[in-house]
């Protein structure tokens, strides 16, 4: 029983650290981006660790923990910057990346850089499409026009996530899963 408690305590601590790093990173980027004109702001806010940390947590510690990490990063950082009607929806969308991370682990035991790159593209396309769909519905805008207007942020998010997933995520996942954090 003692080893299980220690492993769970380490997992909770790791999740808390990932949430803190993600929220602080997002707050910092939002603060800098707010000084930029609107089109540049949209691109700058896509440079961050949110999706990567969420996927890492979901893959390494499970879907529930991944969902908690992604949704918490969004809620905490939005509360510190500009919360709005979008906050719960974006939190759910990013949290879904954590859920998918936990599901992916069942099929991909040791992710390669190529696998991580493919996942980054697919998850980013999913996330950006859902976010743009929400904007279109909430503001009663044409979906296609909203998707086209979101192309610069999509490109920024794709570039960011592919780099972070391929360069960092696989390595961090390996460290976490090889350590005693995830063992019983």
C-alpha positions as CSV (number, residue, x, y, z in Angstrom):
1,X,0.0,0.0,0.0
2,X,2.9,2.4,0.7
3,X,4.4,2.1,-2.8
4,X,1.0,2.8,-4.3
5,X,0.5,6.0,-2.2
6,X,4.0,7.1,-3.1
7,X,3.4,6.5,-6.8
8,X,0.0,8.4,-6.7
9,X,1.5,11.3,-4.8
10,X,4.2,11.6,-7.4
11,X,1.6,11.5,-10.2
12,X,-0.4,14.2,-8.5
13,X,2.7,16.3,-8.0
14,X,3.7,15.9,-11.6
15,X,0.2,16.8,-12.8
16,X,0.3,19.9,-10.6
17,X,3.7,20.9,-12.0
18,X,2.5,20.4,-15.6
19,X,-0.5,22.5,-14.9
20,X,1.6,25.3,-13.3
21,X,4.1,25.4,-16.1
22,X,1.4,25.4,-18.8
23,X,-0.7,28.1,-17.1
24,X,2.3,30.4,-16.4
25,X,3.6,29.9,-19.9
26,X,0.2,30.7,-21.4
27,X,-0.2,33.8,-19.1
28,X,3.3,35.0,-20.1
29,X,2.6,34.6,-23.8
30,X,-0.9,36.2,-23.5
31,X,0.7,39.2,-21.7
32,X,3.2,39.7,-24.5
33,X,0.6,39.0,-27.2
34,X,-1.8,41.6,-25.8
35,X,0.7,44.3,-26.9
36,X,0.5,43.2,-30.5
37,X,-2.1,44.1,-33.1
38,X,-5.0,41.7,-33.3
39,X,-3.8,39.4,-36.2
40,X,-0.4,39.1,-34.5
41,X,-2.0,38.4,-31.2
42,X,-3.9,35.4,-32.7
43,X,-0.6,33.9,-33.9
44,X,1.4,34.6,-30.8
45,X,-1.1,32.9,-28.4
46,X,-0.6,29.6,-30.4
47,X,3.0,29.5,-29.3
48,X,3.0,27.6,-26.1
49,X,3.1,24.3,-24.3
50,X,-0.6,23.7,-23.5
51,X,-1.3,21.0,-26.0
52,X,2.1,19.3,-25.5
53,X,1.9,19.2,-21.7
54,X,-1.7,18.0,-21.9
55,X,-0.9,15.2,-24.3
56,X,2.2,14.2,-22.2
57,X,0.1,14.0,-19.0
58,X,-2.7,12.0,-20.7
59,X,-0.2,9.6,-22.3
60,X,2.0,9.1,-19.2
61,X,-0.6,9.3,-16.4
62,X,-3.9,8.5,-18.0
63,X,-6.9,10.1,-19.7
64,X,-8.4,11.6,-16.5
65,X,-5.2,13.2,-15.5
66,X,-4.6,14.5,-19.0
67,X,-8.1,16.0,-19.2
68,X,-7.6,17.7,-15.8
69,X,-4.2,19.1,-16.9
70,X,-5.5,20.5,-20.2
71,X,-8.7,22.0,-18.9
72,X,-7.0,23.4,-15.8
73,X,-4.3,25.1,-17.8
74,X,-6.9,26.9,-19.8
75,X,-9.2,27.9,-16.9
76,X,-6.3,29.1,-14.6
77,X,-4.6,31.1,-17.3
78,X,-7.8,32.6,-18.6
79,X,-8.8,33.6,-15.1
80,X,-5.4,35.4,-14.8
81,X,-5.8,37.1,-18.2
82,X,-9.0,37.5,-20.1
83,X,-11.8,35.0,-19.1
84,X,-14.8,34.8,-21.3
85,X,-17.6,32.7,-22.6
86,X,-15.0,30.7,-24.6
87,X,-13.1,29.6,-21.5
88,X,-15.1,26.4,-20.6
89,X,-15.4,25.4,-24.3
90,X,-11.6,25.8,-25.0
91,X,-10.9,24.0,-21.7
92,X,-13.0,21.0,-22.8
93,X,-11.3,21.0,-26.3
94,X,-7.8,21.1,-24.8
95,X,-8.8,18.6,-22.1
96,X,-9.9,16.2,-24.9
97,X,-6.2,16.1,-26.0
98,X,-5.3,14.7,-22.6
99,X,-8.1,12.0,-23.0
100,X,-6.8,11.1,-26.4
101,X,-3.2,10.9,-25.0
102,X,-4.4,8.2,-22.6
103,X,-6.2,6.3,-25.4
104,X,-3.1,6.5,-27.7
105,X,-1.0,4.9,-25.0
106,X,-3.0,1.7,-25.4
107,X,-2.0,1.4,-29.0
108,X,1.4,3.1,-29.2
109,X,3.7,1.9,-26.4
110,X,6.9,3.8,-27.4
111,X,6.1,6.8,-29.6
112,X,8.7,7.7,-32.1
113,X,9.3,11.3,-33.4
114,X,7.4,10.4,-36.6
115,X,4.4,9.2,-34.6
116,X,4.5,12.3,-32.4
117,X,4.6,14.5,-35.4
118,X,1.6,12.8,-36.9
119,X,-0.3,13.0,-33.6
120,X,0.7,16.7,-33.3
121,X,-0.8,17.4,-36.8
122,X,-4.0,15.5,-36.1
123,X,-4.6,16.8,-32.6
124,X,-3.9,20.4,-33.7
125,X,-6.3,20.1,-36.7
126,X,-8.9,18.7,-34.3
127,X,-8.4,21.4,-31.7
128,X,-8.3,24.4,-34.1
129,X,-11.3,23.1,-36.1
130,X,-13.4,22.7,-32.9
131,X,-12.3,26.2,-31.6
132,X,-13.2,27.8,-34.9
133,X,-16.5,26.0,-35.0
134,X,-17.3,27.3,-31.5
135,X,-16.4,30.9,-32.6
136,X,-18.6,30.5,-35.7
137,X,-21.5,29.2,-33.6
138,X,-21.1,31.7,-30.7
139,X,-20.8,34.8,-32.9
140,X,-23.2,33.5,-35.6
141,X,-20.5,33.7,-38.3
142,X,-20.1,31.6,-41.4
143,X,-18.1,28.5,-40.6
144,X,-16.0,28.6,-43.8
145,X,-15.1,32.3,-43.3
146,X,-14.2,31.6,-39.7
147,X,-11.9,28.7,-40.7
148,X,-10.2,30.8,-43.4
149,X,-9.7,33.7,-40.9
150,X,-8.2,31.2,-38.5
151,X,-5.5,30.0,-41.0
152,X,-2.7,32.1,-39.6
153,X,-3.3,30.7,-36.1
154,X,-3.7,27.2,-37.4
155,X,-0.3,27.4,-39.1
156,X,1.3,28.8,-36.0
157,X,-0.3,26.1,-33.8
158,X,0.8,23.4,-36.3
159,X,4.4,24.6,-36.4
160,X,4.6,24.9,-32.6
161,X,3.0,21.6,-31.8
162,X,4.9,19.6,-34.4
163,X,8.2,21.0,-33.0
164,X,7.3,20.5,-29.4
165,X,5.7,17.0,-29.8
166,X,8.7,15.7,-31.9
167,X,11.4,17.4,-29.9
168,X,10.1,17.1,-26.3
169,X,7.0,15.1,-25.8
170,X,8.4,11.7,-26.6
171,X,11.4,12.3,-24.4
172,X,9.4,13.6,-21.5
173,X,7.0,10.7,-21.8
174,X,9.9,8.2,-21.7
175,X,11.3,9.9,-18.6
176,X,7.9,9.8,-16.8
177,X,7.0,6.2,-17.8
178,X,10.5,4.9,-17.0
179,X,10.5,6.5,-13.6
180,X,8.7,5.3,-10.5
181,X,6.0,8.0,-10.9
182,X,3.9,5.6,-13.0
183,X,4.7,2.3,-11.3
184,X,2.7,0.6,-8.6
